[in-house]
Amino acid sequence: MILNGKIKLKGVHLPIIKEIYEPILEELEEYGISFFEQKLDKAVLYDVIV
């Protein structure tokens, strides 16, 4: 993506910058991989039976 010019930042960056993560997410969607965020009212705990 850097070589193709989709990401123009130079140096070392975390992928929390919109200019970095948006093109990556868009390309992943082309391969059928998508993400969504959902907020829950309460934390959900699971019972583990050993």
Helices and strands as residue ranges (DSSP letters): H 18-30
